[in-house]
């Protein structure tokens, strides 16, 4: 699994002119799944997301997690995180998980984050053409890859 995690002051997802998810102060998480991903990958990544200390404490240091600030998460499925651009100029998405694998993993990630945070997680719509509006706070943007845990 790959994730792009952005600290935001607000974020929303719109599909067909309808807001599907909206948060204030928290994390916008773009998540990509590949077919080899396992439940343990999802759990590891969810734990990292929930406990990542990227919010400022009273001294202005990044020392608090989304849980510590009672922040929210907007979780968006994004297969393009597995784009390969080695050949030519048109990206290949062959490594992205097929919908029958990726959708249940995305839904499991949402549920696992709900359980960790003990609150609702806002969502996009899997496979839809989504419009994401956000204000990156900082900016703070972190990428993670469960296949490279030693570096994250």
N, C-alpha and C positions, 0 to 999 in steps of 0.2 A: 504494500500500500504506500502511496505517496500522499503527502499533505502539504498544502501551503496554508500557513496559519497567519492571519493578520489581526493585529490589535486594532480595534475600531471604536470610534465614538458613536457610530451608528452604521447599520447595514440592513439592506432589504433585498428580497428576491421577488420579482414580478414575472408571472407567466400569463399570457393572453390578457394583459391589462388588469390582472388580479394579483394582489400581494399574497404570496404563499408563506412568507416568513419575514419577520422584522425584529430587529433588536436595537437596543441602545447599549452603550458601553459594554464591550465584551470581545468575542472572537468571531471572525468570519473564517470558516475552515472549508477549504476546497479539498475534496478527497477523491483520489483515483484508486481504483482496484484493478489488480491483474489476476489472472486465473489461478496462479500459484499461491495467492494469499490465503492465510488460514485464520481461524478464530484467535489464535494466540497473537498473530500480527495485529489484528484489530484491537484486541485488549491492550496490548503494549502501547499502541498509538493513542488510544483513548486515554489511558493513564497519563501519558506524556502531555497530551493536550490539556487535560483537566488540571494538571499540577505544574505546568510550565509557568515559571515566575517571571512574567514579562510586564507586570503592572507596577506602577510606582508606589512605594511606601511613603511614609510621612517625610522622609529625608530626600525624596525624589529618586531613590534607587529602584531599579527593577527587582523587586523582592516579593511581589505578591502574585498569586495565581488568579485565574478567573473565578475559582471558588472563593478565595479570600476576599475578593471585592464584591461578591454576590453578582457577578456579571453573567452575561448570557452568551449562547453560542448559536450562530446560524451555520448550518451544515449543508454544503452544496456538493453534489456529485459532479465530478469533472474528469471525464475520460481522457481529455487532451493533456493531462499531466503525464501521460505515457507516450507523448509524441516523440517519434524518432525522426531526426532531421539530417541524418548522416548522408543520405543520397538525395541529390536534387534539391528542389525548393518546396516540394509538396510533402507535408508531414505524413508519416505512416503511423497508424494507431494500432498496429497488429498486436502490440503487447498489452493493450487495454483489455480488461476483463470483459467477457461476453455478458450481456445483460442478465442472463439466467444465473450467473455467479455474482456479478457486481451489485445488482439491486438488493439481494438479500444481505450482502455484506454491508452496504450502505445503511440499510434499515437496522441491522444489528448494531452498527456503530452508533446510530442515533439513540437506540434503546440503552446501550451501555453508557453513553454519555449522560442520558437522563438519570440513570441509576447512580452514577458517580456524583452528579451535581445536585441530585434530588430536586430537579426542576425540569420544566419542559425545554426541549431543544427545538429551535425553529429550523425549518427545512425548505429546500427547493423541491422541485418535482423531478424525479429521476427520468432522464432521457428527454426532458422538455427543452425547448428553446427558452432559456432563462435570461432575464435582464437583472444584473446585480448592481445595486447602488451602494456605495460605501464611502466612508471617510476614514482613511487609514490614520491611526493615531500614532504619531511619532515621526516618521513612519516606522512601524515595527512589523517586519515580515520574516517568517521563519519557514524553512522547508524541511521536511522529514521524509525519510524513506525507510520502511521496515526491513528492507533487504540490506541496509547499511547501518544497522543499529549501533555499531561501535563508534560511528562518527556523529551520532545524534544523542 
